[in-house]
Amino acid sequence: MAYALVSNGTTAGTSDVNQWINLFGAMAAGYSAFSKRLWPVVALDLFWASVSIKALIQIF
C-alpha cells in the first residue's frame, strides 16, 4: 500500500504516513510469520520495522 501511495504521488517516500504504513505492515507480516515459525521472515520483518522506527524518530 505504501509503495502504491508513493508511486502515485499521493505521499512522499520520506513522509510519516509512509513510515507508519511500513511499520504496521512489517508488524503484521512478522506476527503472521512468527505464528508459523518462519524465523528468517520474522528476522526480515524485525529489520524492516527497525528501519521504519529509525525513520520515524528522524521525522519527529
Phi and psi restraints in degrees (range 20) as a CNS / XPLOR table:
assign (resid 1 and name C) (resid 2 and name N)
       (resid 2 and name CA) (resid 2 and name C) 1.0 -62.1 20.0 2
assign (resid 2 and name N) (resid 2 and name CA)
       (resid 2 and name C) (resid 3 and name N) 1.0 -40.0 20.0 2
assign (resid 2 and name C) (resid 3 and name N)
       (resid 3 and name CA) (resid 3 and name C) 1.0 -61.5 20.0 2
assign (resid 3 and name N) (resid 3 and name CA)
       (resid 3 and name C) (resid 4 and name N) 1.0 -42.3 20.0 2
assign (resid 3 and name C) (resid 4 and name N)
       (resid 4 and name CA) (resid 4 and name C) 1.0 -64.0 20.0 2
assign (resid 4 and name N) (resid 4 and name CA)
       (resid 4 and name C) (resid 5 and name N) 1.0 -41.3 20.0 2
assign (resid 4 and name C) (resid 5 and name N)
       (resid 5 and name CA) (resid 5 and name C) 1.0 -64.4 20.0 2
assign (resid 5 and name N) (resid 5 and name CA)
       (resid 5 and name C) (resid 6 and name N) 1.0 -41.1 20.0 2
assign (resid 5 and name C) (resid 6 and name N)
       (resid 6 and name CA) (resid 6 and name C) 1.0 -69.9 20.0 2
assign (resid 6 and name N) (resid 6 and name CA)
       (resid 6 and name C) (resid 7 and name N) 1.0 -42.3 20.0 2
assign (resid 6 and name C) (resid 7 and name N)
       (resid 7 and name CA) (resid 7 and name C) 1.0 -64.1 20.0 2
assign (resid 7 and name N) (resid 7 and name CA)
       (resid 7 and name C) (resid 8 and name N) 1.0 -34.0 20.0 2
assign (resid 7 and name C) (resid 8 and name N)
       (resid 8 and name CA) (resid 8 and name C) 1.0 -86.8 20.0 2
assign (resid 8 and name N) (resid 8 and name CA)
       (resid 8 and name C) (resid 9 and name N) 1.0 -2.1 20.0 2
assign (resid 8 and name C) (resid 9 and name N)
       (resid 9 and name CA) (resid 9 and name C) 1.0 79.3 20.0 2
assign (resid 9 and name N) (resid 9 and name CA)
       (resid 9 and name C) (resid 10 and name N) 1.0 11.4 20.0 2
assign (resid 9 and name C) (resid 10 and name N)
       (resid 10 and name CA) (resid 10 and name C) 1.0 -70.4 20.0 2
assign (resid 10 and name N) (resid 10 and name CA)
       (resid 10 and name C) (resid 11 and name N) 1.0 -36.2 20.0 2
assign (resid 10 and name C) (resid 11 and name N)
       (resid 11 and name CA) (resid 11 and name C) 1.0 -141.3 20.0 2
assign (resid 11 and name N) (resid 11 and name CA)
       (resid 11 and name C) (resid 12 and name N) 1.0 158.9 20.0 2
assign (resid 11 and name C) (resid 12 and name N)
       (resid 12 and name CA) (resid 12 and name C) 1.0 -86.9 20.0 2
assign (resid 12 and name N) (resid 12 and name CA)
       (resid 12 and name C) (resid 13 and name N) 1.0 152.4 20.0 2
assign (resid 12 and name C) (resid 13 and name N)
       (resid 13 and name CA) (resid 13 and name C) 1.0 -63.2 20.0 2
assign (resid 13 and name N) (resid 13 and name CA)
       (resid 13 and name C) (resid 14 and name N) 1.0 -22.5 20.0 2
assign (resid 13 and name C) (resid 14 and name N)
       (resid 14 and name CA) (resid 14 and name C) 1.0 -98.9 20.0 2
assign (resid 14 and name N) (resid 14 and name CA)
       (resid 14 and name C) (resid 15 and name N) 1.0 8.1 20.0 2
assign (resid 14 and name C) (resid 15 and name N)
       (resid 15 and name CA) (resid 15 and name C) 1.0 -77.2 20.0 2
assign (resid 15 and name N) (resid 15 and name CA)
       (resid 15 and name C) (resid 16 and name N) 1.0 157.7 20.0 2
assign (resid 15 and name C) (resid 16 and name N)
       (resid 16 and name CA) (resid 16 and name C) 1.0 -67.3 20.0 2
assign (resid 16 and name N) (resid 16 and name CA)
       (resid 16 and name C) (resid 17 and name N) 1.0 -31.8 20.0 2
assign (resid 16 and name C) (resid 17 and name N)
       (resid 17 and name CA) (resid 17 and name C) 1.0 -60.1 20.0 2
assign (resid 17 and name N) (resid 17 and name CA)
       (resid 17 and name C) (resid 18 and name N) 1.0 -46.3 20.0 2
assign (resid 17 and name C) (resid 18 and name N)
       (resid 18 and name CA) (resid 18 and name C) 1.0 -60.7 20.0 2
assign (resid 18 and name N) (resid 18 and name CA)
       (resid 18 and name C) (resid 19 and name N) 1.0 -43.0 20.0 2
assign (resid 18 and name C) (resid 19 and name N)
       (resid 19 and name CA) (resid 19 and name C) 1.0 -68.9 20.0 2
assign (resid 19 and name N) (resid 19 and name CA)
       (resid 19 and name C) (resid 20 and name N) 1.0 -37.8 20.0 2
assign (resid 19 and name C) (resid 20 and name N)
       (resid 20 and name CA) (resid 20 and name C) 1.0 -64.9 20.0 2
assign (resid 20 and name N) (resid 20 and name CA)
       (resid 20 and name C) (resid 21 and name N) 1.0 -41.8 20.0 2
assign (resid 20 and name C) (resid 21 and name N)
       (resid 21 and name CA) (resid 21 and name C) 1.0 -62.1 20.0 2
assign (resid 21 and name N) (resid 21 and name CA)
       (resid 21 and name C) (resid 22 and name N) 1.0 -44.0 20.0 2
assign (resid 21 and name C) (resid 22 and name N)
       (resid 22 and name CA) (resid 22 and name C) 1.0 -62.0 20.0 2
assign (resid 22 and name N) (resid 22 and name CA)
       (resid 22 and name C) (resid 23 and name N) 1.0 -41.6 20.0 2
assign (resid 22 and name C) (resid 23 and name N)
       (resid 23 and name CA) (resid 23 and name C) 1.0 -64.1 20.0 2
assign (resid 23 and name N) (resid 23 and name CA)
       (resid 23 and name C) (resid 24 and name N) 1.0 -49.3 20.0 2
assign (resid 23 and name C) (resid 24 and name N)
       (resid 24 and name CA) (resid 24 and name C) 1.0 -66.7 20.0 2
assign (resid 24 and name N) (resid 24 and name CA)
       (resid 24 and name C) (resid 25 and name N) 1.0 -34.1 20.0 2
assign (resid 24 and name C) (resid 25 and name N)
       (resid 25 and name CA) (resid 25 and name C) 1.0 -64.8 20.0 2
assign (resid 25 and name N) (resid 25 and name CA)
       (resid 25 and name C) (resid 26 and name N) 1.0 -43.0 20.0 2
assign (resid 25 and name C) (resid 26 and name N)
       (resid 26 and name CA) (resid 26 and name C) 1.0 -64.6 20.0 2
assign (resid 26 and name N) (resid 26 and name CA)
       (resid 26 and name C) (resid 27 and name N) 1.0 -39.7 20.0 2
assign (resid 26 and name C) (resid 27 and name N)
       (resid 27 and name CA) (resid 27 and name C) 1.0 -66.2 20.0 2
assign (resid 27 and name N) (resid 27 and name CA)
       (resid 27 and name C) (resid 28 and name N) 1.0 -42.5 20.0 2
assign (resid 27 and name C) (resid 28 and name N)
       (resid 28 and name CA) (resid 28 and name C) 1.0 -66.0 20.0 2
assign (resid 28 and name N) (resid 28 and name CA)
       (resid 28 and name C) (resid 29 and name N) 1.0 -45.5 20.0 2
assign (resid 28 and name C) (resid 29 and name N)
       (resid 29 and name CA) (resid 29 and name C) 1.0 -65.5 20.0 2
assign (resid 29 and name N) (resid 29 and name CA)
       (resid 29 and name C) (resid 30 and name N) 1.0 -38.6 20.0 2
assign (resid 29 and name C) (resid 30 and name N)
       (resid 30 and name CA) (resid 30 and name C) 1.0 -64.4 20.0 2
assign (resid 30 and name N) (resid 30 and name CA)
       (resid 30 and name C) (resid 31 and name N) 1.0 -40.8 20.0 2
assign (resid 30 and name C) (resid 31 and name N)
       (resid 31 and name CA) (resid 31 and name C) 1.0 -63.5 20.0 2
assign (resid 31 and name N) (resid 31 and name CA)
       (resid 31 and name C) (resid 32 and name N) 1.0 -44.1 20.0 2
assign (resid 31 and name C) (resid 32 and name N)
       (resid 32 and name CA) (resid 32 and name C) 1.0 -62.4 20.0 2
assign (resid 32 and name N) (resid 32 and name CA)
       (resid 32 and name C) (resid 33 and name N) 1.0 -44.4 20.0 2
assign (resid 32 and name C) (resid 33 and name N)
       (resid 33 and name CA) (resid 33 and name C) 1.0 -65.6 20.0 2
assign (resid 33 and name N) (resid 33 and name CA)
       (resid 33 and name C) (resid 34 and name N) 1.0 -38.8 20.0 2
assign (resid 33 and name C) (resid 34 and name N)
       (resid 34 and name CA) (resid 34 and name C) 1.0 -62.6 20.0 2
assign (resid 34 and name N) (resid 34 and name CA)
       (resid 34 and name C) (resid 35 and name N) 1.0 -41.7 20.0 2
assign (resid 34 and name C) (resid 35 and name N)
       (resid 35 and name CA) (resid 35 and name C) 1.0 -66.8 20.0 2
assign (resid 35 and name N) (resid 35 and name CA)
       (resid 35 and name C) (resid 36 and name N) 1.0 -21.9 20.0 2
assign (resid 35 and name C) (resid 36 and name N)
       (resid 36 and name CA) (resid 36 and name C) 1.0 -103.2 20.0 2
assign (resid 36 and name N) (resid 36 and name CA)
       (resid 36 and name C) (resid 37 and name N) 1.0 5.8 20.0 2
assign (resid 36 and name C) (resid 37 and name N)
       (resid 37 and name CA) (resid 37 and name C) 1.0 58.1 20.0 2
assign (resid 37 and name N) (resid 37 and name CA)
       (resid 37 and name C) (resid 38 and name N) 1.0 41.8 20.0 2
assign (resid 37 and name C) (resid 38 and name N)
       (resid 38 and name CA) (resid 38 and name C) 1.0 -96.1 20.0 2
assign (resid 38 and name N) (resid 38 and name CA)
       (resid 38 and name C) (resid 39 and name N) 1.0 78.5 20.0 2
assign (resid 38 and name C) (resid 39 and name N)
       (resid 39 and name CA) (resid 39 and name C) 1.0 -59.6 20.0 2
assign (resid 39 and name N) (resid 39 and name CA)
       (resid 39 and name C) (resid 40 and name N) 1.0 -39.9 20.0 2
assign (resid 39 and name C) (resid 40 and name N)
       (resid 40 and name CA) (resid 40 and name C) 1.0 -62.2 20.0 2
assign (resid 40 and name N) (resid 40 and name CA)
       (resid 40 and name C) (resid 41 and name N) 1.0 -36.8 20.0 2
assign (resid 40 and name C) (resid 41 and name N)
       (resid 41 and name CA) (resid 41 and name C) 1.0 -69.4 20.0 2
assign (resid 41 and name N) (resid 41 and name CA)
       (resid 41 and name C) (resid 42 and name N) 1.0 -38.9 20.0 2
assign (resid 41 and name C) (resid 42 and name N)
       (resid 42 and name CA) (resid 42 and name C) 1.0 -59.9 20.0 2
assign (resid 42 and name N) (resid 42 and name CA)
       (resid 42 and name C) (resid 43 and name N) 1.0 -45.3 20.0 2
assign (resid 42 and name C) (resid 43 and name N)
       (resid 43 and name CA) (resid 43 and name C) 1.0 -61.5 20.0 2
assign (resid 43 and name N) (resid 43 and name CA)
       (resid 43 and name C) (resid 44 and name N) 1.0 -43.3 20.0 2
assign (resid 43 and name C) (resid 44 and name N)
       (resid 44 and name CA) (resid 44 and name C) 1.0 -62.4 20.0 2
assign (resid 44 and name N) (resid 44 and name CA)
       (resid 44 and name C) (resid 45 and name N) 1.0 -43.0 20.0 2
assign (resid 44 and name C) (resid 45 and name N)
       (resid 45 and name CA) (resid 45 and name C) 1.0 -69.4 20.0 2
assign (resid 45 and name N) (resid 45 and name CA)
       (resid 45 and name C) (resid 46 and name N) 1.0 -33.1 20.0 2
assign (resid 45 and name C) (resid 46 and name N)
       (resid 46 and name CA) (resid 46 and name C) 1.0 -64.3 20.0 2
assign (resid 46 and name N) (resid 46 and name CA)
       (resid 46 and name C) (resid 47 and name N) 1.0 -41.6 20.0 2
assign (resid 46 and name C) (resid 47 and name N)
       (resid 47 and name CA) (resid 47 and name C) 1.0 -62.6 20.0 2
assign (resid 47 and name N) (resid 47 and name CA)
       (resid 47 and name C) (resid 48 and name N) 1.0 -46.0 20.0 2
assign (resid 47 and name C) (resid 48 and name N)
       (resid 48 and name CA) (resid 48 and name C) 1.0 -62.5 20.0 2
assign (resid 48 and name N) (resid 48 and name CA)
       (resid 48 and name C) (resid 49 and name N) 1.0 -40.4 20.0 2
assign (resid 48 and name C) (resid 49 and name N)
       (resid 49 and name CA) (resid 49 and name C) 1.0 -64.5 20.0 2
assign (resid 49 and name N) (resid 49 and name CA)
       (resid 49 and name C) (resid 50 and name N) 1.0 -39.4 20.0 2
assign (resid 49 and name C) (resid 50 and name N)
       (resid 50 and name CA) (resid 50 and name C) 1.0 -66.0 20.0 2
assign (resid 50 and name N) (resid 50 and name CA)
       (resid 50 and name C) (resid 51 and name N) 1.0 -34.5 20.0 2
assign (resid 50 and name C) (resid 51 and name N)
       (resid 51 and name CA) (resid 51 and name C) 1.0 -63.8 20.0 2
assign (resid 51 and name N) (resid 51 and name CA)
       (resid 51 and name C) (resid 52 and name N) 1.0 -43.4 20.0 2
assign (resid 51 and name C) (resid 52 and name N)
       (resid 52 and name CA) (resid 52 and name C) 1.0 -65.1 20.0 2
assign (resid 52 and name N) (resid 52 and name CA)
       (resid 52 and name C) (resid 53 and name N) 1.0 -41.4 20.0 2
assign (resid 52 and name C) (resid 53 and name N)
       (resid 53 and name CA) (resid 53 and name C) 1.0 -63.5 20.0 2
assign (resid 53 and name N) (resid 53 and name CA)
       (resid 53 and name C) (resid 54 and name N) 1.0 -43.5 20.0 2
assign (resid 53 and name C) (resid 54 and name N)
       (resid 54 and name CA) (resid 54 and name C) 1.0 -60.7 20.0 2
assign (resid 54 and name N) (resid 54 and name CA)
       (resid 54 and name C) (resid 55 and name N) 1.0 -42.8 20.0 2
assign (resid 54 and name C) (resid 55 and name N)
       (resid 55 and name CA) (resid 55 and name C) 1.0 -65.1 20.0 2
assign (resid 55 and name N) (resid 55 and name CA)
       (resid 55 and name C) (resid 56 and name N) 1.0 -40.1 20.0 2
assign (resid 55 and name C) (resid 56 and name N)
       (resid 56 and name CA) (resid 56 and name C) 1.0 -64.9 20.0 2
assign (resid 56 and name N) (resid 56 and name CA)
       (resid 56 and name C) (resid 57 and name N) 1.0 -38.6 20.0 2
assign (resid 56 and name C) (resid 57 and name N)
       (resid 57 and name CA) (resid 57 and name C) 1.0 -62.9 20.0 2
assign (resid 57 and name N) (resid 57 and name CA)
       (resid 57 and name C) (resid 58 and name N) 1.0 -40.8 20.0 2
assign (resid 57 and name C) (resid 58 and name N)
       (resid 58 and name CA) (resid 58 and name C) 1.0 -67.9 20.0 2
assign (resid 58 and name N) (resid 58 and name CA)
       (resid 58 and name C) (resid 59 and name N) 1.0 -34.4 20.0 2
assign (resid 58 and name C) (resid 59 and name N)
       (resid 59 and name CA) (resid 59 and name C) 1.0 -68.4 20.0 2
assign (resid 59 and name N) (resid 59 and name CA)
       (resid 59 and name C) (resid 60 and name N) 1.0 -44.1 20.0 2
